[in-house]
Amino acid sequence: MKSLLRLVAFASFALMTVMAQQQEVINDQELRAWADKGDADSQFELGLRLLTGEGLKKNEAEGVQWMEKAATQKHLRAQFVMGSLYEDGVGVKKNETKAFEWYRKSAENGFAAGQHAVAMAYDLGRGVKLDAEKATEWLEKAAEQNHPPSQTALAAKYERGVGTAKSPSKAALFYLRAAQQDFVPAMSRLANLYYSGNGVPVDYRRAGAWYQRAARSDDPWASNNLAWFLATCPDENLHNGEQAVQLASRALRIMDEAGEEQRYEMIDTKAACLARNGEYLEAVLWQKKAIALLPADKELPAEERQKLEKEFETRLNLYQKQTPFTEAEPNPEEEAAPLPQDTILQEEGIPGAPPKPKNGKGKSRGTVV
């Protein structure tokens, strides 16, 4: 499924590119004629159409053949797609080593998505020996091309000090670059840094603004994050129980509609939001549900489970006493420097925001696949 989603995304991009270049829609016979003549773009498009069933009868085996013809001509997107086919076993037998080889070919030819895929392979030891430092090197190459997923992954490495020296300030900068390209995971991570004072000074308004922008997406965790912020932020002036309940409910609804199981983290958030809104009886019921769901997560380490159980029980006792939960003030990193490039307050129209620099760049409106 993941591979097919990637293929659909690349199919859309490829079709728009071909149409822009040729100013006309190519029919099946014309497309095959150009592919037979060795035109790599036509081979790539024909392969994608056959693999995805976009405009042609789906035929994965034939689609792979045409895709490989384009890939052998150093068609970068075709090389990347070949990697995804072998990674997920679509039209070919699953083979992570071959997947890595194709990803690497596109990466060495400068394709950012391929560089990101190579980095992930090194990070996970998938088709190649695990090597966190090499993963970082490839992420840096892709990040230099303003590839948001790579900028975000590289920022996470700087934040944790994995495969590179730990640098929360560099993490904040790369999160910001990706967030300004509307990459939702980066928005949420940057908000977390502002919330905790890690790499940047504590700034609840900026944290809230980034959480807010992320929550406009269909990502249920983005809605959950904003709900938690509005319900539990140490700054009581930013509390909004009613909106928090709506957001927490939205997050759970999105999960339900996607057929996903309810997560105890989101149930815990819903309880905190209800308590902030003065609905303590319901908050108690939802908190008990979160506690009941916790043991079902078999992948959760025992130490982490015990920690969460204690936190959940503490919140339950508060709600039973008709008291909302508020997070403690963070212990921020000393001498953390602000990000002057971050104009989120001005863009979101937050009261009291400083004027936007005249030479500052506006928020990117581009979408990220």
C-alpha positions in Angstrom: 0.0 0.0 0.0 2.8 2.5 0.9 4.5 1.8 -2.5 1.2 2.3 -4.4 0.7 5.6 -2.6 4.2 6.7 -3.6 3.5 5.6 -7.2 0.3 7.6 -7.3 2.1 10.7 -6.1 4.8 10.3 -8.6 2.3 9.5 -11.3 0.5 12.8 -10.7 3.8 14.7 -10.8 5.0 12.9 -13.9 1.8 13.4 -15.8 1.7 17.1 -15.1 5.4 17.4 -16.2 4.8 15.6 -19.4 1.6 17.6 -20.2 3.4 20.9 -19.5 6.2 19.9 -21.8 4.1 18.6 -24.7 1.0 20.8 -24.2 -1.3 17.9 -25.0 -2.6 14.7 -23.6 -0.9 11.7 -25.1 -3.2 8.7 -25.9 -2.2 5.1 -25.2 -0.9 4.4 -28.7 1.2 7.6 -28.9 2.6 6.9 -25.5 3.6 3.4 -26.3 5.1 4.6 -29.6 7.3 7.1 -27.9 8.2 4.5 -25.2 9.1 1.9 -27.9 11.4 4.5 -29.5 13.3 4.7 -26.2 12.0 8.0 -24.8 12.7 7.7 -21.0 9.9 10.0 -19.9 7.3 8.1 -21.9 8.6 4.8 -20.6 8.3 6.2 -17.1 4.8 7.5 -17.6 3.7 4.2 -19.3 5.2 2.2 -16.4 3.4 4.3 -13.8 0.1 4.1 -15.6 0.3 0.3 -15.8 1.4 0.0 -12.2 -1.3 2.2 -10.8 -4.1 1.7 -13.4 -4.2 5.4 -14.1 -5.8 5.7 -17.5 -4.7 2.2 -18.6 -5.7 -1.3 -17.5 -3.5 -2.2 -14.5 -0.6 -4.6 -15.3 2.1 -4.6 -12.7 4.4 -7.0 -14.5 4.4 -4.9 -17.7 4.6 -1.7 -15.7 7.8 -2.9 -14.0 9.4 -3.7 -17.4 8.8 -0.2 -18.7 9.8 1.4 -15.4 13.1 -0.5 -15.5 13.7 0.5 -19.1 13.4 4.2 -18.0 15.5 3.6 -14.9 18.4 2.1 -16.9 18.5 5.3 -18.9 19.2 7.1 -15.6 15.7 8.5 -15.3 15.8 9.6 -11.6 12.2 9.2 -10.7 12.1 5.8 -12.4 15.1 4.7 -10.4 13.4 5.8 -7.2 10.2 4.0 -8.1 12.1 0.8 -8.9 13.5 1.1 -5.3 10.0 1.4 -3.9 8.7 -1.6 -5.9 11.5 -3.8 -4.6 11.0 -2.5 -1.1 7.3 -3.4 -0.9 7.2 -6.2 -3.4 4.9 -4.6 -6.0 5.2 -6.3 -9.4 8.5 -7.9 -8.3 9.6 -10.2 -5.5 10.4 -8.1 -2.4 14.1 -7.6 -2.1 15.5 -4.9 0.2 19.0 -5.2 -1.2 17.8 -4.4 -4.7 15.6 -1.7 -3.3 18.6 0.0 -1.8 20.6 -0.4 -5.0 18.0 1.5 -7.0 17.5 4.1 -4.3 21.2 4.6 -4.3 21.4 5.1 -8.0 18.8 7.9 -7.9 20.5 9.4 -4.8 23.9 9.5 -6.4 22.3 11.3 -9.4 21.1 14.0 -7.1 17.4 12.9 -6.5 16.4 14.2 -3.1 13.7 11.6 -2.4 16.2 8.9 -3.3 18.8 10.4 -1.0 16.2 10.4 1.8 15.4 6.7 1.0 19.1 5.8 1.2 19.3 7.6 4.6 16.3 5.7 5.9 17.9 2.4 4.7 21.1 3.2 6.6 19.1 4.2 9.7 17.1 1.0 9.8 19.6 -1.4 8.4 17.2 -2.2 5.5 19.1 -3.7 2.6 22.4 -2.4 3.9 24.4 -2.5 7.1 23.0 0.0 9.7 25.1 3.1 9.8 23.7 6.2 11.6 26.5 8.5 10.4 26.0 7.6 6.7 22.3 8.2 7.2 23.1 11.7 8.4 25.3 12.3 5.4 22.6 11.5 3.0 20.0 13.4 4.9 22.3 16.5 4.7 22.5 16.1 0.9 18.7 16.0 0.6 18.2 18.7 3.1 20.4 21.0 1.1 17.8 20.6 -1.7 15.0 21.8 0.7 13.5 18.3 0.9 11.2 18.7 4.0 11.1 15.1 5.1 14.9 15.0 5.1 15.2 18.4 6.9 12.8 17.0 9.5 14.7 13.7 9.9 18.0 15.5 10.0 16.6 17.9 12.7 15.5 14.9 14.8 19.1 13.6 14.6 20.5 16.9 15.8 17.8 17.0 18.6 18.8 13.5 19.9 22.4 13.4 18.9 22.1 10.3 16.8 24.6 9.9 14.0 25.9 13.4 14.6 26.8 15.7 17.5 23.7 16.8 19.5 22.6 20.4 18.7 19.1 21.4 19.6 19.6 24.8 18.0 20.5 23.2 14.6 17.5 21.0 15.1 15.2 24.0 15.6 16.6 25.6 12.4 16.0 22.6 10.2 12.5 22.0 11.7 11.7 25.6 10.9 12.9 25.2 7.3 10.7 22.2 6.8 7.7 23.8 8.7 7.8 26.8 6.5 7.2 24.5 3.6 4.0 23.3 5.3 5.4 19.9 6.4 3.2 19.0 9.3 5.6 16.8 11.3 8.1 19.6 11.3 5.5 22.1 12.6 4.7 19.8 15.5 8.3 19.1 16.4 9.2 22.8 16.2 6.2 23.6 18.5 7.5 21.0 21.0 10.9 22.8 21.1 9.2 26.1 21.8 7.1 24.5 24.4 10.1 22.9 26.2 12.7 25.6 25.6 15.0 23.0 23.9 17.2 24.7 21.2 15.1 27.9 21.4 13.7 30.0 24.3 10.4 29.0 25.8 7.7 30.7 23.8 4.2 29.4 24.4 2.7 31.8 21.8 4.9 30.5 19.1 4.4 26.9 20.2 0.6 27.4 20.0 0.8 29.1 16.6 2.7 26.2 15.1 0.5 23.6 16.8 -2.5 25.6 15.4 -1.1 25.6 11.8 -0.3 21.9 12.0 -3.8 21.1 13.2 -5.3 22.5 10.0 -4.2 19.3 8.3 -5.9 16.0 8.4 -3.2 14.6 10.7 -5.0 13.3 13.9 -1.9 13.7 16.0 -1.7 17.4 15.1 -5.2 18.0 16.3 -4.4 16.0 19.5 -1.3 18.1 20.1 -3.1 21.4 19.9 -5.9 20.0 22.1 -3.4 19.0 24.8 -1.7 22.4 24.5 -5.0 24.3 25.0 -5.9 22.2 27.9 -2.7 21.8 29.8 -0.3 24.7 28.9 1.5 26.2 31.9 0.3 29.6 30.8 -3.3 29.7 31.9 -4.0 32.7 29.5 -3.8 30.2 26.6 -6.3 27.7 28.0 -9.4 27.1 25.9 -11.4 24.1 27.2 -14.2 24.2 24.7 -11.9 24.3 21.7 -9.6 21.7 23.2 -12.6 19.3 23.5 -13.5 19.8 19.9 -10.0 19.2 18.7 -9.5 16.1 20.8 -12.8 14.7 19.5 -11.7 15.5 15.9 -8.5 13.6 16.4 -10.4 10.5 17.6 -12.9 10.8 14.8 -10.1 10.9 12.1 -8.6 7.8 13.6 -12.0 6.1 13.6 -12.7 7.0 10.0 -9.3 5.6 9.0 -10.1 2.3 10.8 -7.3 2.9 13.3 -7.6 1.7 16.9 -8.1 4.3 19.6 -4.9 5.2 21.3 -4.6 5.7 25.0 -2.6 8.9 24.4 -5.5 10.5 22.6 -8.0 9.2 25.2 -5.8 10.8 27.9 -5.9 14.0 26.0 -9.7 13.9 25.7 -9.9 13.5 29.4 -7.6 16.5 30.1 -9.7 18.6 27.7 -13.0 17.7 29.3 -11.5 18.5 32.7 -10.3 21.9 31.5 -13.9 22.5 30.2 -15.3 21.7 33.6 -16.8 18.3 32.5 -15.2 16.3 35.3 -17.5 13.3 35.3 -16.8 12.6 31.7 -13.1 13.4 32.2 -13.0 10.6 34.9 -14.6 8.1 32.5 -12.3 8.9 29.7 -9.2 8.8 32.0 -10.3 5.4 33.3 -10.6 4.2 29.7 -7.0 5.5 28.9 -5.7 3.5 31.9 -7.6 0.4 30.8 -6.1 0.6 27.3 -2.5 1.1 28.4 -1.7 -2.6 29.0 -2.8 -3.5 25.5 0.4 -1.8 24.1 2.7 -4.8 24.1 5.5 -2.9 22.4 5.7 -0.3 25.3 8.7 -1.0 27.6 7.8 -1.9 31.1 9.5 1.1 32.6 7.7 3.5 30.3 4.4 1.7 31.0 4.8 2.2 34.7 5.7 5.8 34.2 2.5 6.4 32.2 0.3 4.5 34.6 1.5 6.8 37.4 0.9 9.9 35.3 -2.6 8.7 34.3 -3.5 7.8 37.8 -2.3 11.2 39.0 -4.6 12.9 36.5 -7.5 10.7 37.4 -7.2 11.7 41.0 -7.2 15.4 40.0 -10.4 15.0 37.9 -12.1 13.1 40.7 -11.3 16.2 42.9 -12.7 18.4 40.1 -9.3 19.9 39.3 -7.9 20.2 35.8 -4.4 19.1 34.9 -1.8 21.7 34.1 1.7 20.9 33.0 4.7 22.1 35.1 6.9 24.9 33.8 9.7 23.4 31.7 13.4 23.6 32.5 14.6 25.3 29.4 18.1 25.1 27.9 20.3 27.9 29.0 21.3 30.6 26.5 19.1 29.2 23.8 18.9 31.7 20.9 15.7 32.7 19.1 15.0 32.1 15.5 14.7 35.5 13.8 13.6 33.7 10.6 10.4 32.5 12.3 7.5 34.8 11.4 4.7 32.5 12.5 3.2 35.1 14.9 2.9 37.7 12.2 1.5 35.2 9.7 -1.1 33.9 12.1 -2.0 37.4 13.3 -1.1 36.7 16.9 -1.8 39.9 19.0 1.4 41.6 20.1 3.6 40.0 17.4 6.5 42.2 16.1 6.2 43.6 12.6 7.3 41.2 9.9 10.8 42.1 8.4 10.5 43.8 5.0 13.0 41.5 3.5 11.5 38.4 5.2 10.1 35.6 3.1 6.4 34.7 3.5 5.2 31.3 4.4 5.5 28.7 1.6 2.2 27.7 0.1 3.6 24.7 -1.7 2.5 21.2 -0.9 4.8 18.3 0.0 4.2 14.8 -1.3 
